[in-house]
């Protein structure tokens, strides 16, 4: 009986090996949690970006054609801004065509000198604060479908909707700052290269 029991028992080496294998497997599984959580968050943000693009289309339909057309930017101008380390999309006086959006899909369009409000105004006619500016949106004219030199007579102007995020992020001590802002200044005061981006299509009709 004693000999048979001894033969059925595990040796110390086998126990240690089993524990090591279990530990390695556990670490591998735990290592998947971070990427999976990040992937889920990215999917949610991409869906929110699509809602923001839908809100842009709906808002433009409610605007006069010339007002909507003023929000559609020249591709060359957008490339120049992207290449500039000092480009500040939150400077409405210099870049009034930039649109900002909330996570819930609502958007704010800049109202400047023509109204005296000089701020981004949401769908409820209220100021969109920096704390709620999660998406940065540019309408970039499609030069193939809608050459810019034909805007004056065009019945339809096609464009791409570029949605980038995050636009603003919370600070540990309170308040919100633009993502990629460099407090030290220098030649690169804003770095937009690490933002997520998606493109959608749109058009306005005269």
C-alpha positions in Angstrom: 0.0 0.0 0.0 2.8 2.4 0.9 4.7 1.7 -2.3 1.5 2.2 -4.5 0.7 5.5 -2.6 4.3 6.7 -3.2 4.0 6.0 -6.9 0.7 8.0 -7.1 2.2 11.1 -5.3 3.8 14.1 -7.1 7.4 14.8 -6.6 8.6 18.2 -5.5 10.0 18.9 -9.0 6.7 18.2 -10.6 4.9 20.5 -8.2 7.4 23.3 -8.8 7.1 22.8 -12.6 3.3 23.0 -12.4 3.4 26.1 -10.4 5.9 27.7 -12.8 3.7 26.8 -15.8 0.6 28.2 -14.1 2.5 31.5 -13.2 3.6 31.9 -16.8 0.1 31.4 -18.1 -1.4 33.8 -15.6 1.1 36.5 -16.5 0.4 36.0 -20.2 -3.4 36.3 -19.6 -3.0 39.4 -17.4 -0.8 40.9 -20.1 -3.7 40.7 -22.5 -6.0 42.9 -20.3 -4.3 46.2 -21.1 -4.4 45.9 -24.9 -7.9 44.5 -24.8 -9.1 47.4 -22.7 -7.3 49.9 -25.0 -8.9 48.3 -28.0 -12.4 48.5 -26.5 -11.8 52.2 -25.6 -10.6 52.9 -29.2 -13.8 51.2 -30.7 -16.0 53.4 -28.4 -14.1 56.6 -29.4 -14.3 55.6 -33.1 -18.1 55.2 -32.8 -18.3 58.6 -31.1 -16.2 60.1 -33.9 -18.7 58.7 -36.4 -21.5 60.3 -34.5 -19.7 63.6 -34.5 -19.3 63.4 -38.3 -23.1 62.7 -38.6 -23.7 65.8 -36.5 -21.4 67.9 -38.8 -23.4 66.8 -41.8 -26.7 67.6 -40.1 -25.5 71.0 -38.9 -24.2 72.0 -42.3 -27.6 71.2 -43.9 -29.2 73.8 -41.6 -26.7 76.5 -42.6 -26.8 78.7 -45.7 -24.6 77.4 -48.5 -22.1 80.2 -48.3 -21.8 79.9 -44.5 -21.2 76.2 -44.8 -18.8 76.6 -47.6 -16.6 78.9 -45.4 -16.0 75.9 -43.1 -14.6 73.8 -46.0 -10.8 74.2 -46.0 -8.3 74.1 -48.8 -6.2 70.9 -48.6 -3.0 72.9 -49.0 -3.9 75.1 -46.1 -4.6 72.1 -43.9 -1.3 70.5 -44.8 0.5 73.7 -44.0 -1.2 73.9 -40.5 -0.3 70.2 -39.9 3.3 70.9 -40.7 3.5 73.9 -38.3 4.6 73.2 -34.7 2.8 76.4 -33.6 -0.6 75.5 -35.1 -3.3 76.1 -32.4 -6.7 74.9 -33.5 -8.3 76.5 -30.5 -7.4 80.0 -31.9 -10.8 80.8 -33.4 -9.7 84.3 -34.6 -7.1 82.7 -36.8 -8.7 79.3 -37.6 -12.5 79.8 -37.5 -13.1 76.8 -39.8 -12.1 74.3 -37.1 -15.0 72.5 -35.5 -15.0 70.9 -32.1 -17.1 68.0 -30.8 -18.2 66.4 -27.6 -17.9 62.7 -26.9 -21.7 62.4 -27.2 -21.5 63.6 -30.9 -22.7 67.2 -30.4 -20.5 69.8 -32.2 -19.6 73.4 -31.8 -19.0 75.8 -34.7 -17.1 79.0 -34.2 -19.0 82.2 -34.2 -16.7 85.2 -34.6 -17.0 88.9 -35.5 -20.3 88.5 -37.3 -22.0 87.7 -34.1 -19.6 89.1 -31.5 -19.7 85.8 -29.6 -16.2 84.7 -30.6 -16.5 81.2 -29.3 -17.6 77.7 -30.4 -21.4 77.4 -30.2 -23.1 74.0 -29.9 -26.4 72.7 -31.2 -28.3 74.3 -28.3 -26.8 77.7 -29.0 -24.6 77.5 -25.9 -20.8 78.0 -25.7 -18.8 74.7 -25.9 -16.2 74.9 -23.1 -12.7 73.5 -23.5 -13.5 70.8 -21.0 -16.0 69.3 -23.5 -13.9 69.6 -26.7 -12.8 66.0 -27.2 -12.9 65.9 -31.1 -11.1 68.3 -33.4 -12.8 68.4 -36.8 -11.6 69.7 -40.1 -13.6 69.8 -43.3 -11.1 69.3 -46.1 -12.3 69.9 -49.7 -12.0 67.0 -52.1 -10.0 68.4 -55.0 -10.9 65.5 -57.3 -14.7 65.7 -57.0 -14.8 69.5 -56.2 -12.0 71.6 -57.6 -11.7 74.7 -55.4 -11.6 77.1 -58.4 -15.2 76.0 -59.2 -16.7 76.8 -55.9 -18.5 79.9 -57.1 -20.7 78.0 -59.6 -20.7 74.5 -58.0 -24.0 73.0 -57.1 -22.4 70.5 -54.8 -19.1 70.8 -52.9 -17.6 67.5 -51.7 -15.2 67.2 -48.8 -13.6 64.9 -46.3 -14.3 65.1 -42.6 -11.2 64.6 -40.5 -11.9 63.8 -36.9 -8.9 63.9 -34.5 -8.9 63.2 -30.8 -8.3 63.9 -28.0 -8.5 67.7 -28.5 -8.3 68.6 -24.8 -7.4 66.4 -21.8 -7.8 66.8 -18.0 -4.9 68.0 -15.9 -4.2 66.2 -12.6 -4.3 69.5 -10.7 -7.6 70.5 -12.4 -8.4 72.2 -15.6 -8.0 71.1 -19.3 -5.2 71.6 -21.8 -4.8 70.8 -25.4 -3.4 67.3 -26.0 0.2 67.7 -27.3 0.7 71.2 -25.9 4.2 72.0 -24.8 4.3 74.4 -21.9 7.9 75.1 -22.5 7.1 76.6 -25.9 10.0 76.6 -28.4 9.7 75.8 -32.0 7.0 73.1 -31.3 4.4 74.5 -29.0 1.7 72.0 -30.2 2.4 68.4 -31.3 -0.7 66.9 -33.0 1.1 63.9 -34.3 -0.1 61.5 -31.5 -3.8 62.1 -32.0 -6.1 59.4 -33.3 -7.7 60.3 -36.6 -10.6 59.0 -38.8 -11.9 60.3 -42.1 -15.5 60.5 -43.3 -17.1 61.9 -46.4 -19.6 64.8 -46.7 -21.0 67.3 -49.2 -23.0 70.5 -49.2 -25.5 71.5 -51.8 -26.3 75.0 -53.0 
